[in-house]
C-alpha cells in the first residue's frame, strides 16, 4: 500500500502497456517484476520475515530470472531480507549461501542455454 503510486505510475508508461498487451515473454517479466517489487518492499517494511515468505520471493525471483536474463544484480537483493528472518546466525549464513548458490546456478544455466 505504501508504494502503490510508484507501481501505478510505472505501469501506465506506453511501452509497458504495449508489451503487456502483446503475447510475449515481456509481459511475464513485467508481471513478475511487479510481484517481486511488492514482495521485496513488503519484506523490508516488516520487522520479522517468515521463512515461507522468503522462499516464495525466491521462487518468484527464479521465474523472473528465467523469463528475462540479464537482471542478475536484482537477485542479490534477495539476500537483504535474510537478516529479518528469526533464526540463529549460523542458519542465516547457510540460508544466504543456499540463496547465492541458487542464483549463481540460475545465471550459469541461462547463460549456457543454446538458442
CNS distance restraints for C-alpha pairs under 8 A (distance, minus, plus):
assign (resid   3 and name CA) (resid   7 and name CA) 6.66 0.50 0.50
assign (resid   4 and name CA) (resid   8 and name CA) 6.10 0.50 0.50
assign (resid   5 and name CA) (resid   9 and name CA) 5.86 0.50 0.50
assign (resid   6 and name CA) (resid  10 and name CA) 6.10 0.50 0.50
assign (resid   7 and name CA) (resid  11 and name CA) 6.04 0.50 0.50
assign (resid   7 and name CA) (resid  34 and name CA) 7.19 0.50 0.50
assign (resid   8 and name CA) (resid  12 and name CA) 6.68 0.50 0.50
assign (resid   9 and name CA) (resid  13 and name CA) 7.38 0.50 0.50
assign (resid  10 and name CA) (resid  16 and name CA) 7.98 0.50 0.50
assign (resid  11 and name CA) (resid  16 and name CA) 6.22 0.50 0.50
assign (resid  11 and name CA) (resid  17 and name CA) 7.13 0.50 0.50
assign (resid  12 and name CA) (resid  16 and name CA) 6.76 0.50 0.50
assign (resid  12 and name CA) (resid  17 and name CA) 6.39 0.50 0.50
assign (resid  13 and name CA) (resid  17 and name CA) 6.35 0.50 0.50
assign (resid  14 and name CA) (resid  18 and name CA) 6.15 0.50 0.50
assign (resid  15 and name CA) (resid  19 and name CA) 6.12 0.50 0.50
assign (resid  16 and name CA) (resid  20 and name CA) 6.04 0.50 0.50
assign (resid  16 and name CA) (resid  30 and name CA) 7.83 0.50 0.50
assign (resid  17 and name CA) (resid  21 and name CA) 6.20 0.50 0.50
assign (resid  18 and name CA) (resid  22 and name CA) 6.40 0.50 0.50
assign (resid  19 and name CA) (resid  23 and name CA) 7.88 0.50 0.50
assign (resid  19 and name CA) (resid  24 and name CA) 7.59 0.50 0.50
assign (resid  19 and name CA) (resid  26 and name CA) 6.02 0.50 0.50
assign (resid  19 and name CA) (resid  27 and name CA) 5.85 0.50 0.50
assign (resid  20 and name CA) (resid  26 and name CA) 6.90 0.50 0.50
assign (resid  20 and name CA) (resid  27 and name CA) 4.43 0.50 0.50
assign (resid  20 and name CA) (resid  30 and name CA) 7.48 0.50 0.50
assign (resid  21 and name CA) (resid  27 and name CA) 7.42 0.50 0.50
assign (resid  22 and name CA) (resid  27 and name CA) 7.22 0.50 0.50
assign (resid  23 and name CA) (resid  27 and name CA) 7.02 0.50 0.50
assign (resid  24 and name CA) (resid  28 and name CA) 7.40 0.50 0.50
assign (resid  25 and name CA) (resid  29 and name CA) 6.26 0.50 0.50
assign (resid  25 and name CA) (resid  67 and name CA) 6.26 0.50 0.50
assign (resid  25 and name CA) (resid  68 and name CA) 7.61 0.50 0.50
assign (resid  26 and name CA) (resid  30 and name CA) 6.07 0.50 0.50
assign (resid  26 and name CA) (resid  67 and name CA) 7.86 0.50 0.50
assign (resid  26 and name CA) (resid  68 and name CA) 7.65 0.50 0.50
assign (resid  27 and name CA) (resid  31 and name CA) 6.15 0.50 0.50
assign (resid  28 and name CA) (resid  32 and name CA) 6.05 0.50 0.50
assign (resid  28 and name CA) (resid  64 and name CA) 7.97 0.50 0.50
assign (resid  28 and name CA) (resid  67 and name CA) 7.02 0.50 0.50
assign (resid  29 and name CA) (resid  33 and name CA) 5.92 0.50 0.50
assign (resid  29 and name CA) (resid  64 and name CA) 5.83 0.50 0.50
assign (resid  29 and name CA) (resid  67 and name CA) 5.82 0.50 0.50
assign (resid  29 and name CA) (resid  68 and name CA) 6.13 0.50 0.50
assign (resid  30 and name CA) (resid  34 and name CA) 6.33 0.50 0.50
assign (resid  31 and name CA) (resid  35 and name CA) 6.31 0.50 0.50
assign (resid  32 and name CA) (resid  36 and name CA) 5.89 0.50 0.50
assign (resid  32 and name CA) (resid  60 and name CA) 6.77 0.50 0.50
assign (resid  32 and name CA) (resid  61 and name CA) 7.78 0.50 0.50
assign (resid  32 and name CA) (resid  63 and name CA) 7.55 0.50 0.50
assign (resid  32 and name CA) (resid  64 and name CA) 5.65 0.50 0.50
assign (resid  33 and name CA) (resid  37 and name CA) 6.00 0.50 0.50
assign (resid  33 and name CA) (resid  64 and name CA) 6.94 0.50 0.50
assign (resid  34 and name CA) (resid  38 and name CA) 6.20 0.50 0.50
assign (resid  35 and name CA) (resid  39 and name CA) 6.14 0.50 0.50
assign (resid  35 and name CA) (resid  60 and name CA) 7.73 0.50 0.50
assign (resid  36 and name CA) (resid  40 and name CA) 5.97 0.50 0.50
assign (resid  36 and name CA) (resid  57 and name CA) 6.75 0.50 0.50
assign (resid  36 and name CA) (resid  60 and name CA) 6.58 0.50 0.50
assign (resid  36 and name CA) (resid  61 and name CA) 6.73 0.50 0.50
assign (resid  37 and name CA) (resid  41 and name CA) 6.10 0.50 0.50
assign (resid  38 and name CA) (resid  42 and name CA) 6.02 0.50 0.50
assign (resid  39 and name CA) (resid  43 and name CA) 6.20 0.50 0.50
assign (resid  39 and name CA) (resid  57 and name CA) 6.50 0.50 0.50
assign (resid  40 and name CA) (resid  44 and name CA) 6.28 0.50 0.50
assign (resid  40 and name CA) (resid  57 and name CA) 7.50 0.50 0.50
assign (resid  40 and name CA) (resid  78 and name CA) 7.72 0.50 0.50
assign (resid  40 and name CA) (resid  81 and name CA) 7.92 0.50 0.50
assign (resid  41 and name CA) (resid  45 and name CA) 6.29 0.50 0.50
assign (resid  42 and name CA) (resid  46 and name CA) 6.50 0.50 0.50
assign (resid  43 and name CA) (resid  49 and name CA) 6.24 0.50 0.50
assign (resid  43 and name CA) (resid  81 and name CA) 6.45 0.50 0.50
assign (resid  44 and name CA) (resid  81 and name CA) 6.52 0.50 0.50
assign (resid  47 and name CA) (resid  84 and name CA) 6.44 0.50 0.50
assign (resid  48 and name CA) (resid  84 and name CA) 5.15 0.50 0.50
assign (resid  48 and name CA) (resid  85 and name CA) 5.81 0.50 0.50
assign (resid  48 and name CA) (resid  86 and name CA) 6.61 0.50 0.50
assign (resid  49 and name CA) (resid  53 and name CA) 6.78 0.50 0.50
assign (resid  49 and name CA) (resid  54 and name CA) 7.19 0.50 0.50
assign (resid  49 and name CA) (resid  81 and name CA) 7.31 0.50 0.50
assign (resid  49 and name CA) (resid  82 and name CA) 7.97 0.50 0.50
assign (resid  49 and name CA) (resid  84 and name CA) 5.43 0.50 0.50
assign (resid  49 and name CA) (resid  85 and name CA) 4.84 0.50 0.50
assign (resid  49 and name CA) (resid  86 and name CA) 7.22 0.50 0.50
assign (resid  50 and name CA) (resid  54 and name CA) 6.65 0.50 0.50
assign (resid  50 and name CA) (resid  85 and name CA) 5.89 0.50 0.50
assign (resid  50 and name CA) (resid  86 and name CA) 7.39 0.50 0.50
assign (resid  51 and name CA) (resid  55 and name CA) 6.22 0.50 0.50
assign (resid  51 and name CA) (resid  85 and name CA) 6.46 0.50 0.50
assign (resid  52 and name CA) (resid  56 and name CA) 6.12 0.50 0.50
assign (resid  53 and name CA) (resid  57 and name CA) 6.19 0.50 0.50
assign (resid  54 and name CA) (resid  58 and name CA) 6.13 0.50 0.50
assign (resid  54 and name CA) (resid  81 and name CA) 7.59 0.50 0.50
assign (resid  54 and name CA) (resid  82 and name CA) 7.70 0.50 0.50
assign (resid  55 and name CA) (resid  59 and name CA) 6.20 0.50 0.50
assign (resid  56 and name CA) (resid  60 and name CA) 6.34 0.50 0.50
assign (resid  57 and name CA) (resid  61 and name CA) 6.09 0.50 0.50
assign (resid  57 and name CA) (resid  78 and name CA) 7.94 0.50 0.50
assign (resid  58 and name CA) (resid  62 and name CA) 6.24 0.50 0.50
assign (resid  58 and name CA) (resid  78 and name CA) 7.28 0.50 0.50
assign (resid  58 and name CA) (resid  99 and name CA) 7.84 0.50 0.50
assign (resid  59 and name CA) (resid  63 and name CA) 6.42 0.50 0.50
assign (resid  60 and name CA) (resid  64 and name CA) 6.10 0.50 0.50
assign (resid  61 and name CA) (resid  65 and name CA) 6.11 0.50 0.50
assign (resid  61 and name CA) (resid  75 and name CA) 6.86 0.50 0.50
assign (resid  62 and name CA) (resid  66 and name CA) 6.22 0.50 0.50
assign (resid  62 and name CA) (resid 103 and name CA) 7.69 0.50 0.50
assign (resid  62 and name CA) (resid 106 and name CA) 7.34 0.50 0.50
assign (resid  63 and name CA) (resid  67 and name CA) 6.24 0.50 0.50
assign (resid  64 and name CA) (resid  68 and name CA) 6.29 0.50 0.50
assign (resid  65 and name CA) (resid  69 and name CA) 5.47 0.50 0.50
assign (resid  65 and name CA) (resid  70 and name CA) 7.62 0.50 0.50
assign (resid  65 and name CA) (resid  71 and name CA) 6.62 0.50 0.50
assign (resid  65 and name CA) (resid  72 and name CA) 7.05 0.50 0.50
assign (resid  65 and name CA) (resid 106 and name CA) 7.40 0.50 0.50
assign (resid  65 and name CA) (resid 107 and name CA) 7.93 0.50 0.50
assign (resid  66 and name CA) (resid 106 and name CA) 7.60 0.50 0.50
assign (resid  66 and name CA) (resid 110 and name CA) 6.89 0.50 0.50
assign (resid  69 and name CA) (resid 107 and name CA) 7.81 0.50 0.50
assign (resid  69 and name CA) (resid 110 and name CA) 6.80 0.50 0.50
assign (resid  69 and name CA) (resid 111 and name CA) 7.92 0.50 0.50
assign (resid  71 and name CA) (resid  75 and name CA) 7.27 0.50 0.50
assign (resid  72 and name CA) (resid  76 and name CA) 7.23 0.50 0.50
assign (resid  72 and name CA) (resid 103 and name CA) 7.85 0.50 0.50
assign (resid  72 and name CA) (resid 107 and name CA) 6.94 0.50 0.50
assign (resid  73 and name CA) (resid  77 and name CA) 7.32 0.50 0.50
assign (resid  74 and name CA) (resid  78 and name CA) 7.54 0.50 0.50
assign (resid  75 and name CA) (resid 103 and name CA) 6.64 0.50 0.50
assign (resid  76 and name CA) (resid  80 and name CA) 7.84 0.50 0.50
assign (resid  76 and name CA) (resid 100 and name CA) 7.48 0.50 0.50
assign (resid  76 and name CA) (resid 103 and name CA) 7.91 0.50 0.50
assign (resid  78 and name CA) (resid  82 and name CA) 7.53 0.50 0.50
assign (resid  78 and name CA) (resid  99 and name CA) 7.96 0.50 0.50
assign (resid  79 and name CA) (resid  83 and name CA) 7.93 0.50 0.50
assign (resid  79 and name CA) (resid  96 and name CA) 6.08 0.50 0.50
assign (resid  79 and name CA) (resid  99 and name CA) 7.19 0.50 0.50
assign (resid  79 and name CA) (resid 100 and name CA) 7.75 0.50 0.50
assign (resid  81 and name CA) (resid  85 and name CA) 7.05 0.50 0.50
assign (resid  82 and name CA) (resid  92 and name CA) 6.62 0.50 0.50
assign (resid  82 and name CA) (resid  95 and name CA) 7.71 0.50 0.50
assign (resid  82 and name CA) (resid  96 and name CA) 6.96 0.50 0.50
assign (resid  83 and name CA) (resid  92 and name CA) 7.27 0.50 0.50
assign (resid  85 and name CA) (resid  92 and name CA) 7.80 0.50 0.50
assign (resid  87 and name CA) (resid  91 and name CA) 6.51 0.50 0.50
assign (resid  87 and name CA) (resid  92 and name CA) 6.64 0.50 0.50
assign (resid  88 and name CA) (resid  92 and name CA) 6.41 0.50 0.50
assign (resid  89 and name CA) (resid  93 and name CA) 6.26 0.50 0.50
assign (resid  90 and name CA) (resid  94 and name CA) 6.37 0.50 0.50
assign (resid  91 and name CA) (resid  95 and name CA) 5.99 0.50 0.50
assign (resid  92 and name CA) (resid  96 and name CA) 6.06 0.50 0.50
assign (resid  93 and name CA) (resid  97 and name CA) 6.18 0.50 0.50
assign (resid  94 and name CA) (resid  98 and name CA) 6.19 0.50 0.50
assign (resid  95 and name CA) (resid  99 and name CA) 6.19 0.50 0.50
assign (resid  96 and name CA) (resid 100 and name CA) 6.06 0.50 0.50
assign (resid  97 and name CA) (resid 101 and name CA) 5.96 0.50 0.50
assign (resid  98 and name CA) (resid 102 and name CA) 6.12 0.50 0.50
assign (resid  99 and name CA) (resid 103 and name CA) 6.20 0.50 0.50
assign (resid 100 and name CA) (resid 104 and name CA) 6.06 0.50 0.50
assign (resid 101 and name CA) (resid 105 and name CA) 6.08 0.50 0.50
assign (resid 102 and name CA) (resid 106 and name CA) 6.15 0.50 0.50
assign (resid 103 and name CA) (resid 107 and name CA) 6.20 0.50 0.50
assign (resid 104 and name CA) (resid 108 and name CA) 6.15 0.50 0.50
assign (resid 105 and name CA) (resid 109 and name CA) 5.95 0.50 0.50
assign (resid 106 and name CA) (resid 110 and name CA) 6.08 0.50 0.50
assign (resid 107 and name CA) (resid 111 and name CA) 6.10 0.50 0.50
assign (resid 108 and name CA) (resid 112 and name CA) 6.21 0.50 0.50
assign (resid 109 and name CA) (resid 113 and name CA) 6.35 0.50 0.50
